[in-house]
Amino acid sequence: MHSPEKPPGDGRPSQQAPSDSEYAATEPTAIATLADDDVLSDAEAARLIRKIDWHVLPMLFLIYVVAFLDRSNVSNALTMSMPRELGLTGQQPNISLAVFFVPYIVFEIPSNLLMKRLSPHVWLSLCVLGFGVTELCQGFIQGYGGLLATRFFLGLFEAGIFPGSFYLISFWYRRDESQKRFTVYFCSVILASAFGGLLASAIANMDGVRGKSNWRWIFILEGVLTILVAAVSFFCVSDFPHEASWLSEREKQAVLRKTRAGDARLEGKITRRDLVHFFTDPKNYLGAIMYFSVVVPVYAFAYFTPTIVKSLGYDVLQTQLRSVPPFAAAFGLCLVLAYLSDRTDLRLPYVLVSGAILITGLAILLTVHANFSLQYAGICLVCMGALGAGPSVICWYLMNLTGHKERSIGSAWMISFGNTGGILAPFAFLPRDAPSYRLGYSLCMAISVLGIVAAGCYALLVLRERRRLARDGGTNKAHVPSL
């Protein structure tokens, strides 16, 4: 396969793309038109999309694995001696979880604007370095104040990772290619949750090593890992299509034309008129509510699955190990839904299926209190439903937006609004409610139903817009919102 030359002066090494033989399993026919006399063949289009997959997704996936690991590993530490050593009482652990989301929400939209200005590889690597150093410092805190400070700065530096990555991915793929890629990225949450439990079970045996408690080693070791990832990400994160040094000019134009994204340099700055236009469209509020309904159960169970499992009577080691299977089951469901969603070019049915699985799991946990096996199955269903809905909701909403401006605002808006649920989630499962946690399960149930209602309303508005476009003579298929 031809490897394009890098522009002079670019010191960032290009990743090695797979050989032609590795493209045996190709995407469905995807011809990207460059001009009337310059069309990529099916084989060239398939090679191009595999090349994009190889360069764009792995590093973003790794970054979010360490990001989610760093924000959620406190749930593992709280099942060890951390509360006693720091003197945490009452709702202080819950408050420390919630404080993360204050800067996380506030700085998501500004972060996307900075990423567009500085370029993704610079901005994302700086963010990773920031939360890696903060995570390392968390291993040396001595009290509640130190925990609050480190959680605040962790939220500040992580604010740009999730919306920035989805924003970047949306400019590399067509709508019918997107959900598998969004799912691959979103599965980093699942891997981090599962891997976090396995890692915590191993680190639990390090209690007393060099005079430090095992929970401190969780933060120290994962902080060092994150700093290493930051160094690698500066060289390996891909920028927008028109900036990618590993693409030939012909390939760049193919990507820009097939996604109908245009060149980021042509759209200019976001104006007040752009913001007014965006925030007067009711679909944008419904998209944010859909994501909110996913965030609350995702974070509630990411933070409290170890605590809930421990309440079933398991010791520290068994608690960490039994926190893994629910996320493994969610991973399998995400892959199935991603395949079906891109195959059918539909999102709504899979949002509804995931919602039904989520509500079934919550109903089990609300009504069953003496059957540990059935309760554990309920935890698995909740994780499957919540995490299964995430990629479908994000892909559905984000890929119905067009252009850099709308996607820059939309990705940050949806995720910042949705993540207000991250402030609510830490207070869903309070120690006084153990072991039934009726309040937490009821809250997640109500919000899940709200999400299904929002999805139905969003679908109705999409149908209305599709009818309007058809009545007005239609438009390019890439600009017709999908169901």
C-alpha positions as CSV (number, residue, x, y, z in Angstrom):
1,M,0.0,0.0,0.0
2,H,1.3,3.4,-0.9
3,S,2.4,5.4,2.1
4,P,2.1,9.2,1.6
5,E,5.0,11.5,2.4
6,K,4.9,13.5,5.5
7,P,5.0,17.3,5.1
8,P,8.5,18.7,5.9
9,G,9.0,19.9,9.4
10,D,6.4,17.5,10.9
11,G,8.2,15.8,13.8
12,R,5.3,13.5,14.7
13,P,5.9,10.0,13.6
14,S,3.2,8.3,11.6
15,Q,1.8,5.0,12.8
16,Q,2.3,2.0,10.6
17,A,-0.9,1.2,8.8
18,P,-1.9,-2.4,8.2
19,S,-0.8,-4.2,5.0
20,D,-3.2,-4.8,2.1
21,S,-3.7,-8.4,3.3
22,E,-5.1,-7.1,6.5
23,Y,-8.0,-5.5,4.7
24,A,-9.6,-8.8,3.7
25,A,-12.6,-8.1,5.8
26,T,-13.8,-4.9,4.3
27,E,-16.7,-2.5,5.0
28,P,-19.8,-2.5,2.7
29,T,-19.3,-0.7,-0.5
30,A,-18.2,2.9,0.3
31,I,-17.1,5.0,-2.8
32,A,-16.0,8.5,-2.0
33,T,-16.4,10.9,-4.9
34,L,-13.6,13.4,-5.4
35,A,-14.6,14.8,-8.7
36,D,-16.5,13.6,-11.8
37,D,-13.4,11.9,-13.1
38,D,-11.7,10.9,-9.9
39,V,-13.6,8.2,-7.9
40,L,-12.1,5.8,-5.3
41,S,-12.8,2.2,-6.2
42,D,-14.5,-0.1,-3.7
43,A,-11.1,-1.6,-2.8
44,E,-9.5,1.8,-2.3
45,A,-12.4,3.1,-0.2
46,A,-12.2,0.0,2.0
47,R,-8.4,0.4,2.4
48,L,-8.9,4.0,3.3
49,I,-11.5,3.4,6.0
50,R,-9.3,0.7,7.5
51,K,-6.4,3.1,7.5
52,I,-8.5,5.7,9.3
53,D,-9.6,3.1,11.8
54,W,-5.9,2.2,12.5
55,H,-4.8,5.8,12.9
56,V,-7.7,7.5,14.6
57,L,-9.4,5.0,17.1
58,P,-6.7,3.2,19.1
59,M,-5.1,6.2,20.7
60,L,-8.5,7.9,21.5
61,F,-9.6,4.6,23.0
62,L,-6.5,4.3,25.2
63,I,-6.9,7.9,26.4
64,Y,-10.4,7.4,27.5
65,V,-9.6,4.1,29.2
66,V,-7.1,5.9,31.5
67,A,-9.4,8.9,31.9
68,F,-12.4,6.8,33.0
69,L,-10.1,4.6,35.1
70,D,-8.7,7.7,36.9
71,R,-12.1,9.2,37.7
72,S,-13.8,5.9,38.8
73,N,-11.1,4.1,40.7
74,V,-12.0,6.0,43.8
75,S,-15.0,3.6,44.0
76,N,-12.5,0.7,44.5
77,A,-10.5,2.7,47.0
78,L,-13.6,3.4,49.0
79,T,-14.1,-0.3,49.7
80,M,-10.6,-0.5,51.2
81,S,-9.2,1.6,54.1
82,M,-9.4,5.0,52.4
83,P,-12.5,6.3,54.3
84,R,-11.0,5.4,57.7
85,E,-7.6,6.8,57.0
86,L,-8.9,10.1,55.6
87,G,-11.6,10.4,58.2
88,L,-14.4,10.5,55.7
89,T,-17.8,10.5,57.4
90,G,-21.5,10.8,56.3
91,Q,-21.9,11.9,52.7
92,Q,-18.3,13.2,52.3
93,P,-17.4,10.2,50.0
94,N,-20.4,11.1,47.8
95,I,-19.6,14.8,47.7
96,S,-16.0,14.0,46.7
97,L,-17.4,12.0,43.7
98,A,-19.8,14.7,42.7
99,V,-17.3,17.6,42.9
100,F,-15.5,16.1,39.9
101,F,-18.4,17.0,37.6
102,V,-18.6,20.8,38.5
103,P,-15.5,21.8,36.3
104,Y,-16.2,18.8,34.0
105,I,-19.5,20.3,33.0
106,V,-18.5,23.9,32.9
107,F,-15.4,23.5,30.7
108,E,-16.6,21.0,28.1
109,I,-17.7,23.6,25.5
110,P,-14.7,25.9,26.0
111,S,-12.5,22.8,25.7
112,N,-13.9,21.9,22.3
113,L,-13.3,25.4,21.1
114,L,-9.7,25.2,22.3
115,M,-9.1,21.9,20.7
116,K,-10.2,23.3,17.3
117,R,-7.8,26.2,17.8
118,L,-4.7,24.2,19.1
119,S,-5.3,21.0,17.1
120,P,-6.4,17.7,18.7
121,H,-3.0,16.1,19.3
122,V,-1.8,19.2,21.3
123,W,-4.9,19.8,23.3
124,L,-5.8,16.2,24.2
125,S,-2.2,15.3,25.2
126,L,-2.1,18.4,27.5
127,C,-5.4,17.3,29.1
128,V,-4.1,13.7,29.7
129,L,-0.9,15.0,31.3
130,G,-2.9,17.3,33.6
131,F,-5.2,14.6,34.9
132,G,-2.3,12.1,35.1
133,V,-0.4,14.4,37.4
134,T,-3.5,15.0,39.4
135,E,-4.2,11.3,39.8
136,L,-0.6,10.7,41.0
137,C,-1.1,13.5,43.6
138,Q,-4.3,11.8,44.8
139,G,-2.1,8.9,46.1
140,F,-0.5,11.3,48.6
141,I,-3.5,13.2,50.0
142,Q,-4.0,13.3,53.8
143,G,-7.6,14.4,54.3
144,Y,-11.0,15.3,52.9
145,G,-9.8,18.7,51.7
146,G,-7.0,17.1,49.6
147,L,-9.5,14.6,48.1
148,L,-11.9,17.4,47.1
149,A,-9.0,19.4,45.5
150,T,-7.7,16.5,43.5
151,R,-11.2,15.5,42.3
152,F,-11.9,19.1,41.2
153,F,-8.7,19.3,39.1
154,L,-9.3,15.8,37.8
155,G,-12.7,17.0,36.4
156,L,-11.1,20.1,35.0
157,F,-8.5,18.3,33.0
158,E,-10.8,15.5,31.9
159,A,-13.5,17.9,30.6
160,G,-12.2,18.0,27.1
161,I,-11.6,14.3,26.5
162,F,-15.0,12.7,25.9
163,P,-16.7,15.5,23.9
164,G,-13.5,16.3,22.0
165,S,-13.0,12.7,21.0
166,F,-16.5,12.2,19.7
167,Y,-16.3,15.6,17.9
168,L,-13.1,14.4,16.2
169,I,-14.4,11.0,15.3
170,S,-17.5,12.5,13.7
171,F,-15.4,14.1,11.0
172,W,-13.8,10.9,9.9
173,Y,-16.8,8.6,9.2
174,R,-20.1,8.7,7.3
175,R,-23.3,8.2,9.4
176,D,-23.7,4.5,8.3
177,E,-20.1,3.9,9.4
178,S,-20.2,5.7,12.6
179,Q,-21.9,3.6,15.3
180,K,-19.3,0.8,15.2
181,R,-16.6,3.4,15.7
182,F,-18.5,5.3,18.4
183,T,-19.1,1.9,20.1
184,V,-15.4,1.0,19.9
185,Y,-14.6,4.3,21.6
186,F,-17.5,4.0,24.2
187,C,-16.4,0.5,25.1
188,S,-13.3,2.1,26.6
189,V,-15.7,3.0,29.5
190,I,-16.6,-0.7,29.8
191,L,-13.0,-1.8,29.6
192,A,-11.9,0.7,32.2
193,S,-14.7,-0.4,34.5
194,A,-13.8,-4.1,34.1
195,F,-10.1,-3.6,34.1
196,G,-10.3,-1.3,37.1
197,G,-11.9,-4.1,39.2
198,L,-9.2,-6.6,38.1
199,L,-6.4,-4.1,38.8
200,A,-7.9,-3.1,42.1
201,S,-8.1,-6.8,43.1
202,A,-4.3,-7.1,42.4
203,I,-3.4,-3.9,44.1
204,A,-5.4,-4.9,47.1
205,N,-2.5,-7.2,47.9
206,M,0.0,-4.3,48.0
207,D,-1.2,-3.1,51.4
208,G,1.8,-1.9,53.4
209,V,4.3,-1.9,50.5
210,R,6.8,0.9,51.1
211,G,4.7,1.9,54.1
212,K,1.7,2.9,51.9
213,S,-1.9,1.6,52.0
214,N,-3.2,-0.4,49.0
215,W,-5.7,2.3,48.1
216,R,-2.9,4.8,47.7
217,W,-1.1,2.5,45.3
218,I,-4.2,2.5,43.1
219,F,-3.8,6.2,42.5
220,I,0.0,6.2,42.2
221,L,0.3,3.4,39.7
222,E,-2.6,4.5,37.6
223,G,-1.3,8.1,37.7
224,V,2.1,7.0,36.4
225,L,0.4,5.0,33.6
226,T,-1.6,8.0,32.6
227,I,1.5,10.3,32.3
228,L,3.1,7.7,30.0
229,V,-0.1,7.7,27.9
230,A,0.1,11.5,27.7
231,A,3.6,11.4,26.2
232,V,2.5,8.8,23.6
233,S,-0.7,10.7,22.7
234,F,1.2,13.9,21.6
235,F,2.7,11.9,18.8
236,C,-0.1,9.4,18.0
237,V,-3.4,11.4,18.2
238,S,-4.6,12.2,14.8
239,D,-5.9,15.6,13.9
240,F,-8.8,16.6,11.6
241,P,-8.8,15.1,8.1
242,H,-7.3,18.2,6.3
243,E,-4.4,18.2,8.8
244,A,-3.6,14.4,8.8
245,S,0.0,14.0,7.7
246,W,-0.5,10.2,7.1
247,L,-3.1,10.8,4.3
248,S,-2.3,11.8,0.7
249,E,-4.1,14.9,-0.6
250,R,-6.4,12.6,-2.6
251,E,-7.3,10.6,0.5
252,K,-7.9,13.8,2.5
253,Q,-10.4,15.0,-0.2
254,A,-12.0,11.6,-0.2
255,V,-12.7,11.8,3.5
256,L,-13.9,15.4,3.4
257,R,-16.3,14.7,0.5
258,K,-17.7,11.4,1.7
259,T,-18.5,12.8,5.2
260,R,-19.8,16.1,3.6
261,A,-17.9,17.7,6.5
262,G,-16.0,20.2,4.4
263,D,-12.7,21.8,5.5
264,A,-12.6,23.0,9.1
265,R,-10.7,26.1,8.0
266,L,-13.6,27.3,5.8
267,E,-16.2,27.7,8.5
268,G,-14.6,30.4,10.6
269,K,-15.4,31.2,14.2
270,I,-18.6,30.3,16.0
271,T,-20.8,33.4,16.3
272,R,-23.6,34.5,18.6
273,R,-26.0,33.8,15.7
274,D,-24.7,30.2,15.5
275,L,-25.4,29.7,19.2
276,V,-28.9,31.2,19.0
277,H,-29.7,29.0,16.0
278,F,-28.5,25.9,17.9
279,F,-30.3,26.6,21.2
280,T,-33.6,27.4,19.5
281,D,-33.9,23.9,18.1
282,P,-35.8,21.7,20.5
283,K,-34.1,18.6,19.2
284,N,-30.9,19.7,20.9
285,Y,-32.6,19.7,24.3
286,L,-34.1,16.3,23.7
287,G,-30.7,14.9,22.7
288,A,-29.2,16.2,25.9
289,I,-32.0,14.7,28.0
290,M,-31.5,11.3,26.3
291,Y,-27.8,11.4,27.2
292,F,-28.6,12.6,30.8
293,S,-30.8,9.5,31.1
294,V,-27.8,7.3,30.2
295,V,-25.3,9.1,32.4
296,V,-27.1,8.7,35.7
297,P,-27.3,4.9,35.7
298,V,-23.8,4.6,34.0
299,Y,-22.1,6.6,36.7
300,A,-24.2,5.3,39.5
301,F,-23.2,1.8,38.7
302,A,-19.6,2.6,37.7
303,Y,-19.1,4.2,41.1
304,F,-21.2,1.9,43.2
305,T,-21.1,-1.6,41.6
306,P,-18.3,-2.5,44.0
307,T,-20.3,-1.2,46.9
308,I,-23.5,-2.9,45.8
309,V,-21.7,-6.2,45.3
310,K,-20.0,-5.9,48.7
311,S,-23.4,-5.4,50.3
312,L,-24.3,-8.9,49.0
313,G,-21.8,-10.3,51.5
314,Y,-18.5,-10.6,49.6
315,D,-15.0,-9.8,50.9
316,V,-12.8,-7.1,49.4
317,L,-11.1,-9.4,46.9
318,Q,-14.3,-11.1,45.8
319,T,-16.0,-7.7,45.5
320,Q,-13.4,-6.4,43.1
321,L,-13.5,-9.6,41.0
322,R,-17.3,-9.8,40.9
323,S,-17.5,-6.2,39.7
324,V,-16.0,-7.3,36.3
325,P,-18.7,-9.6,34.7
326,P,-21.5,-7.0,34.5
327,F,-19.2,-4.8,32.3
328,A,-18.1,-7.8,30.2
329,A,-21.8,-8.5,29.5
330,A,-22.3,-4.9,28.5
331,F,-19.4,-5.1,26.2
332,G,-21.0,-8.0,24.3
333,L,-24.3,-6.2,23.9
334,C,-22.6,-3.0,22.7
335,L,-20.9,-4.9,19.9
336,V,-24.1,-6.6,18.8
337,L,-26.1,-3.3,18.8
338,A,-23.4,-1.5,16.9
339,Y,-23.4,-4.1,14.1
340,L,-27.2,-4.0,13.8
341,S,-27.4,-0.3,14.0
342,D,-24.9,0.4,11.2
343,R,-26.4,-2.4,9.2
344,T,-29.9,-1.0,9.3
345,D,-28.9,2.7,9.6
346,L,-31.3,3.0,12.5
347,R,-30.8,4.1,16.1
348,L,-34.2,4.4,17.8
349,P,-35.0,0.7,18.0
350,Y,-31.7,-0.1,19.7
351,V,-32.1,2.8,22.2
352,L,-35.5,1.3,23.1
353,V,-34.1,-2.2,23.4
354,S,-31.3,-1.0,25.7
355,G,-33.8,1.0,27.8
356,A,-36.0,-2.1,28.2
357,I,-33.0,-4.1,29.4
358,L,-32.0,-1.4,31.8
359,I,-35.5,-1.0,33.3
360,T,-35.8,-4.8,33.7
361,G,-32.6,-4.9,35.7
362,L,-33.7,-2.1,37.9
363,A,-37.1,-3.7,38.5
364,I,-35.3,-6.9,39.7
365,L,-33.1,-4.9,42.0
366,L,-36.1,-3.0,43.4
367,T,-38.2,-6.1,44.1
368,V,-35.8,-8.9,44.9
369,H,-33.9,-8.7,48.2
370,A,-33.1,-12.2,49.4
371,N,-31.8,-13.9,46.2
372,F,-28.2,-12.9,45.6
373,S,-27.9,-14.7,42.3
374,L,-31.0,-12.9,40.9
375,Q,-29.8,-9.5,42.3
376,Y,-26.4,-10.0,40.7
377,A,-28.2,-10.8,37.4
378,G,-30.1,-7.5,37.8
379,I,-26.8,-5.6,38.2
380,C,-25.6,-7.2,34.9
381,L,-28.8,-6.2,33.1
382,V,-28.5,-2.6,34.4
383,C,-24.9,-2.3,33.1
384,M,-25.9,-3.9,29.8
385,G,-28.8,-1.6,29.3
386,A,-27.2,1.7,30.3
387,L,-23.9,1.1,28.5
388,G,-25.7,-0.4,25.5
389,A,-27.8,2.8,25.1
390,G,-24.8,5.1,25.3
391,P,-23.3,4.7,21.9
392,S,-26.7,4.6,20.2
393,V,-27.8,7.8,21.8
394,I,-24.6,9.7,21.1
395,C,-24.3,8.4,17.5
396,W,-27.9,9.2,16.8
397,Y,-27.8,12.7,18.0
398,L,-24.3,13.7,17.0
399,M,-24.5,12.3,13.4
400,N,-27.7,14.3,12.8
401,L,-25.7,17.5,13.3
402,T,-23.8,19.0,10.3
403,G,-20.6,20.9,10.0
404,H,-17.8,21.8,12.4
405,K,-19.7,24.6,14.2
406,E,-22.8,22.6,14.9
407,R,-20.9,19.5,16.0
408,S,-18.5,21.4,18.1
409,I,-21.3,23.0,20.0
410,G,-23.6,20.0,19.9
411,S,-21.1,17.4,21.2
412,A,-20.0,19.6,24.1
413,W,-23.6,20.6,24.9
414,M,-25.0,17.1,24.9
415,I,-22.2,15.8,27.1
416,S,-22.0,18.8,29.4
417,F,-25.8,18.8,30.0
418,G,-25.9,15.0,30.3
419,N,-23.0,15.0,32.8
420,T,-25.1,17.0,35.3
421,G,-26.3,13.5,35.9
422,G,-22.8,12.8,37.2
423,I,-23.5,15.2,40.1
424,L,-26.7,13.4,40.9
425,A,-25.4,9.8,40.6
426,P,-23.1,9.9,43.6
427,F,-26.0,10.6,45.9
428,A,-28.1,7.8,44.5
429,F,-26.6,5.1,46.7
430,L,-26.1,6.3,50.3
431,P,-24.8,4.1,53.1
432,R,-28.0,4.5,55.1
433,D,-30.0,2.9,52.2
434,A,-27.9,-0.3,52.2
435,P,-28.5,-3.0,51.3
436,S,-31.8,-2.5,49.5
437,Y,-30.8,0.9,48.0
438,R,-34.4,1.5,47.1
439,L,-33.9,5.2,46.6
440,G,-31.1,4.7,44.1
441,Y,-32.8,2.1,42.0
442,S,-36.1,4.2,42.0
443,L,-34.2,7.3,40.9
444,C,-32.4,5.4,38.0
445,M,-35.8,3.9,37.0
446,A,-37.5,7.3,36.8
447,I,-34.7,8.8,34.8
448,S,-34.5,5.9,32.4
449,V,-38.3,6.3,31.7
450,L,-37.6,10.0,31.1
451,G,-34.9,9.0,28.5
452,I,-37.3,6.7,26.6
453,V,-39.9,9.5,26.5
454,A,-37.3,12.0,25.2
455,A,-36.2,9.4,22.5
456,G,-39.8,9.2,21.3
457,C,-40.2,12.9,21.1
458,Y,-36.8,13.3,19.4
459,A,-37.9,10.7,16.8
460,L,-41.1,12.6,16.1
461,L,-39.2,15.8,15.5
462,V,-36.8,14.0,13.2
463,L,-39.8,12.5,11.2
464,R,-41.3,16.0,10.9
465,E,-38.0,17.4,9.6
466,R,-37.6,14.5,7.1
467,R,-41.1,15.1,5.8
468,R,-40.4,18.8,5.4
469,L,-37.2,18.1,3.5
470,A,-39.0,15.7,1.2
471,R,-41.7,18.2,0.6
472,D,-39.2,20.9,-0.2
473,G,-37.5,18.8,-2.8
474,G,-35.1,16.9,-0.5
475,T,-31.4,17.4,0.1
476,N,-28.2,15.4,0.2
477,K,-28.7,12.1,2.0
478,A,-25.9,13.0,4.4
479,H,-27.9,16.0,5.6
480,V,-31.2,14.1,6.2
481,P,-31.6,13.3,9.9
482,S,-31.7,9.6,10.7
483,L,-34.0,7.5,12.9
